[in-house]
Amino acid sequence: MKPRIAIFGSNGYIGKKLTRALYNLDYQLVLFSRNKRNLEYINHSPVFNGYKPNICIVEQIISASYYKELVENLKGVDIAYYLIHSLSETKQDYRKKDNDLASIVACAAKEAGVKQIIYLGGFGERDNPNTSKHLISRQDTGNFLRKYHPNVTEIRAGIIVGAGSMSFELIRSAAEILPAIPYCNNQGKCQITFADDVIEALIKVLDNSKYYNKIIEVASDEILSYSEMVKRYAKEILNKNIKTIKLPKFLEEKLLKNFELISFILSRISGIEKHFIKPLVESLYSNALVKEKSDIIPNPTDFSTAIRLASERRNKGELECMWNTPYEYSVFNIFKMKQFSTALKNHKLLTEVVSNVIPKEKVKKVFYNLKSLSYKNCGYFSPQWMWKVRAFIDRLLGGRGLGVRMIKPERLKVGDKFDFWVVTALKDTPTHKLIRFKSTMKMPGVGWLQGEIKKIDEEHFKFSLTAYFLPTSAYSYIYWYFFFFVHKYIFDEMYKNLLERDCKELK
């Protein structure tokens, strides 16, 4: 009988890929999440081989206050994957937060009778003063797991390169935008790990006594600097030569050691939030190399193959998942609450609604169109030049602006990001379909765009397109009413085109 498996961090990039792999291997899974909506995609995602009742989703807060509940939820679990890492810039030290979480889970797992914990960590030379706090923290987490649980298997990986991974997106974005890279003295060296190799290793150690209480290192053989990876991607994928320029010594010290500035620049290039990039940028002068090569992956994927496969999958829209950040329940939510539902309940949202009754035969097309927002030729179903102007303003204010959406409509799920939107709700049943996008535009308030289709009777459904806006100051009301007629025009056009156009035919 196959072991029952729990996954902590199932919403992350590797967590989603591992969940899919284990699900399709018919393992019984218990997925721990702070918010169940993040995992609703499992019921209808094409990367899962049909629906099987072998997943239990547990909405669980990991803290000392909920320790007994955590123990109860882990009872009957044989193996637990621990894939939680913090990359946040908050007043709370993320290293302490990681260690506390690891300690709680390890203690609870031991008390519940979990036989093995499998942890995904990273490389780094602890005795090297240049090694970043982030890399040391990854290893500290493994140590705290081992401190409180008798059987921990740690897989250590280098920079994870895969379609949609944060590291790959940073490499790709830098290669596409930068004409030159400053020469960086004493830049760290690293060995990358292809995402598929990580998943293979994580599954191979599962309930395998050969790897109990072991640290297994998985990476390609090639040693590269961080700038070399960007230049290689530019040359091999884009057929572009990026030159290296030597900065004056005083500028080199001022600029290349300024992690805040580098993080800001990369954030503007990639669209990834600065507070997630900074801990990675701090590893610029760190060596992340294999100490003792394992035979668990006999022929690890080399860098050239990894970036080629990742690029091909990305360009085809065949991404199982993208890196994403916690949205409404995140520590970066200034309200620190269930933002939309709380504001809606308290009647604090300003709204602009367009709705009408549509026939049954139009439902699938309209909902597919809603999921196709900004995908390839679909656009925004309204004057694209207006969105481009708004995106330009957003960029000037430090926002993400427009980009290239890669995830196919069929694979869209809660947590996915594109342009200045995050998918925060997605429901698809025969009687009720809903998709909600939260705006990350720079504006004096918080906005959402929601499309909803509800069954009225056997032949008719009500289709509503709603813009929600949560004011945060007096300026919020000025902003909302100043652009009221512009927004009304855009949403009226969008509603009309969502009904008339067929995005499947546009592809």
N, C-alpha and C positions, 0 to 999 in steps of 0.2 A: 504493500500500500504506500502510495506517495505521501511524503510529509506535508503537513499543513504549514503554509508560509505566511508570515506577516511582513509587510513592507512599510517602513517609516521613510517618508520622503517620496511617496509614489507620484506626487505632482511635479517633481523636478524633471529635468531633461533625461537623465539616466533612469530615474524612477519610472517614467512613462514607458521607456523602451523595455525595461526589465519586466514591468507588469505585462506588457503585450506578449513578450517572449514566454514567460511562465504560464500565462493564461492559455496560450496556444499549445503548450505542452501538457495541458490538463491538470495543472497543480491547483489545489484548493488555496485561495488567497484571502488574506485579511488585510485590507488597505486602510492605514490610519491617515486621517486628514483632518485639518481644522475646519474644513468646509466641504461637505459632500458634493456641492455643485461642481467642484473642480473635476470630479470623476464621473459625472453623468454621461460623458462622451462614450464611455465603454459600451453602453447599450446599443450604440448605432454606428460606431466607427468601423470603416472598412478594413482597418489593419488588424481587427480582431476577427478570428475565423468563426463567425456565427455566434449567436447568444448561447451561453452555457451558464447554468446556475452555480458557478464555482467561485464567485467573488462575494465577499462580505465587506462592505464599506463601513468603517467605524469613524464617527465624528468625535475626535478626541483631542482635548487640550493636554499637552504634556507639561505638567507642573507638579510640585509637591502636593498641592491641594487636591489633585485628581489622581493621586498615586494608587489608591485602592481600586478605583475604576479601571485604571490602566492594567493592573494585575488581573482583574476579572476578564477584561477583553483579550488578554494574552493567553488565558488558559485554553489548552487544546492546541496551541501553536507549537510546532516542532522547531522551526527555523525562523529567525528574524533578520531581515536586511535593514541595515541602518545607513540611510543615504542623506542624512540631514547635515547641511552646512550653512553657516551664516556668512553673508557677504555685506552686511549692513554697516552704515555709519550712523550710529545712534549714540546717545549718551551712555547707554549700557555697553560695557565691553563685550563685543561679540565672542571673544575667546571664552570669557566666563560663562556666557550664555550657552555656548556649544558644550562646554564641559559639564554644566549643570544638567542639560538635557540628556547627554550621554549617560550620566550617572543615574538619573531617574529611570531611563529605559533599561539600562543594564540590571539594576536592582529589581525592577518589576519583572523583567524576563527571567531572571534567576528564580524569583519567588514563584512565578507561574509555571516553572518547569520547562522553559524553552531550552532546547539542547544546544543550539549554536547561534551565535550572532555573526553576521557577515557585514563587514564595514568597508566602505569605499573611501580610502584616504589618498594622500599624494606624496610625491617625493620632496626632498629638502634636506639640506645639511644643517642639523641643529647646532653644531659647534661653529658654524660660519656666521660672523657678525652681519654679513650682507643678506642672510636668509630672512625673508619677510615674515612678519608676524602671522600672516594668513597661512603660509605653508607650515609653520611650526604649530599653529592651532589645529590644522588637519591631523597632525600626528598626535597632538595632545588628546584629541577626541578619542583616538584609538586606545591610548593609554588609560583613559578614564573608563572606557568600556571594559578593558581587560581587568581593571582594578576591582570592578564590581560583578563581573561575570566570568566563570571558569573556562569558557570555551569561545574565544573570539578569533575569527579568521579575517585578516585585513588584506584587502587588495589595494595596492598602491599604484596609481596611474599618473602619467605625466599630463601635460595639457591635452584635454580631450578634444579631438577633431572629429566632427561628424556634421551631417547636414542639420543645421539649426542649432548647433551648440554655441554657447556664448563665445568661446575662444575662437571657433571658426568664423563667426560673424565679425569679430574684431579684426581678425587677419584679413578677411575678404574686404571689409569696408575700408581698411587702411590701404590695401593694395589698389583698390579702385580709385580712391580719392587722391592719395599722396603722390606728388611728382618726384619727391626726393625724401630721404630719411637722414637725419643728422647722425654723424658718427658718434657712437656711444662707447666711451672707454670703460673697460671692466664690465661690459654687459654680461649678464648671466647666460649660461648654457642650459639647454633642456632637451628632453626626449619626449616626443609626442606619443599619445596612445589613441588609436582609432576607436571610435565609439563602439563599433561592432565587436572589437577585441575585448573591450571592457565587459560587455554583456556576456560574451562567451566565457570569460574567466569567472564572472560572478555566478554563472550557472554551474560551471565545472566544480567549484568548491562546495556546492550545495550538498550537505549531508555526506561529505567525503572525508573520512577519517584521516586520509593522507595529508589533508590541509588544516586539520584542527590545530588551533593555537599557533598558526603560522602567519608570517607576513610575506605576501607574494607580490612581486613587482612585475608590472606589465607595461612594456613600451617598445617602440621601434628601436632599431639599433643605431640609427643616425643621430648624431649630436648637432644641434643647431642653436644659433642665437635667435632671439625674438625678432630682430630686424631681418635676419636671413629668411625666416619663415614668410614674412610679408613680401620680400623680394622674390622668393621662389614662387609664391602664389601668383604674383604679377607676371612673372616670366612664363610659367608653365600653363596657367589657365587663361590669362588675359593677353599673352604675347606682348607684354609691356615691360620696358626696362626702367626700374626705379634706381636712381643714382644715390650714392652716399655722399653727403656734403660734410665738410669739416667746419665746425663752428669755432669762433674765437674762444679761448679758454674761459674767459669771464662769462660768456654766454652759455657755454657748456655747463658750468657750475650752476648758473641761475636757472636755466631752462630744463636740462635733462635730469636734474635732481628734484625738480618741482613736480611732485606727483599730483598735486591738485590741478596744475595747469595741463599736464599730459592727460589726466583723466577727463578734464573738461573738453579738450580737443577731441579725444576719442569718442566721448559721449555725443558730441555734435556730429561726428562723422558717421557713427554706427546707429544712433538712436537708442542705445542702451543707457540706462540711468547712471549718472556719475558715481553714485554711492555703491553700485555693483561693480563698476570698473576699477575703482581706486584700489581695493585690496589686491586685485590682479596686477595692476600697474606697479604696485610696491614690490612685486616679485621680479621687476626688470633686471635687478642686479643679483638675483638669487640663482644658484645652480639647482636645477631639478633633474637629477640624473639617477639612473639605476645603480644601486650598490651591489646587489646580488641578483643576477638574472635568473628568472624562473623558466621552467620548461612547460608551463601550463598552456601557453600559446606558442607552439613550436616555431611558427613563421609569422611574427607580428607584422602588421601592415606598415609599410614605409610611408614617409610623409607625402611623396609624390602621388602614390596610389590613394592615400586618404583624402587629399584635397581634390583629386579628380573625381572620386566616387561621391564625395560630399557635394561638390559642385553640380554633378550630373543629377543627383537626387533633388537638389534644391531647384535647379532650373526646370525640372519636370513637375515640380510641385509635390513630389513624393516624400514629403517630410512626415514622419510619424509624429514628431513633436518639435517644438521650438523651445529654446530657453524662455522662461517667463518669470514674472515676479508676482508675489502675492498682490492681489488688487485691493478689494474693499476691506479685507481683514488684515492688511499689512500694517507693520509698524510705521510705514511711511504715509499711511492715511492720517492726515492731521487730526481727524475727528476721532480716530481709534474706536470706531464702532461700525456696525453694519450700515454703511452710509446711506445707500439707496432706500432700503426697506425702512430704516428709522426715519428718514426725512419724509418718505411717503406717508407713513403712519401718522406723523406729527403735522401733516399738511403744510410742509415747508417748501414744497417744490412748485416752481413756476412751470407751466406746460403750454405747449402748442401741439394740437392734435388734428390730424386729418384721418377721417374714417368713412367707411361705406360698406355696404353689403356686396359680396362677390359670389359668383356661382362656384359650386364644388369643383368643377373642372379646372379652375384657375389657381386653386390652393397650392398645389405642388410647385407650379411655375413661380408664383409670387414668393413662396418661402425660399426656393432655390435662389431667386434674385436677391433676396435679403441677405442670404449667406454669401453671396458673390460680391458684396460691396467692395469696390476698389480692386477686384481681381481681374487682371489683364484688360480685356476690352470693355468690361462692364462699367468701370468708372463709378460715379456716384449717382447715376440716373438723374442728373441735373447738370446745369452748366458747369463744365469742368474748370473753366477759367476762373470761376468764383472760388472754387476749392483751392486752386493754385495760388490765388492771391492770398487767401486765408492762411495757406501753408507757408507762404513766404513771410508773412507777418509773424507766424508762429516761430519760424526759424530765427528771425531777428530777435525775438524775445527769449530765445534759448530753448524753444520746444523742438519736437521731433520733425514736424512738417510731414510732407509726403515722401513715401519710399516706394519700394516694389513689393507688393504682397505676393508671397510664394505659396502659402498653404491653400490647397484646393478647397472649394466650398464644401465638398463631401467630407473633408477631414477637419473642418473648423470645430473648435471646442472651447469651453470656458478657459480663460487664461491666455488664449492666443492674442498676439498683438500684430497690428499692421498700421502704417501711417500714425495718426494720433488717436488710435482707438485700442481698447482692450475689451475682449468679449467677457462680459460678466454674468450672463445668464443665457441658457440655450435649452429650449424644451421642444420636443418634436413627437407629438402623439397624434392619433387620428382626429381628435376633437380639439386639441389646443396646441398651437405652435407659437413659439416666442423666441426672439433673439434680442439681446440688449447689449449695446456697445457703450462703454464708458469713455468719455473724451479725456485725453491728456493734453489738450490744447492749453496754451498759456492764456488764461482769462480770469477775471475776478469772480470766480465761482466754480462749481463743478457741474458738468453736463453729461447727459446720457441721450442716446438715440435708441428707440425701441420700436421693433416691428412685432405685431401680435395678430394672430389669426385664430378666431374662436368660432366653434360650430354653433349655428343657430337652429338649424333643422337638417334633414337629410340632404337637402339640395343647396343650402345657403350658409355662408360663413361671414363673419364680420372681420374686416381687415382694418387695423388701426396703425398709423405711424405717428409716434409721439416723441417730441423733444422735451426732455426734462432738464430743469436748471435749478441748482441749489445755491441761493445767494449766500455769500459769506461776509458781505459788507454793504455799505450804502452804494458803493461803486457798482456792485453787482446789478442793482436795479437799473441804474443808468445804462449800463452795458446791454442788459436784456431788452429794454424798451427802445433804446437807440437803434438797435438792429432788428427790431421786431418785424418790420415789413420785409426786410431782406430775407430773414429766416423763413417767414411765411411763404414767400415766393419760392425759395429753394425747396421747402418741404412739400409744397403743392406740386411742383415739377417732379420731385422724386417719387411721390405717391403715384402720380399719373404714369410715369415711365416704368415703375415697378410692376404695374398692372399690364402695360402694353408690350414691353420688351420681353424677350426670352434669352436669358444669359447663356443658356446651353448652346443656343444657335450662334452666339457671338464668338465662341471659343474657336 
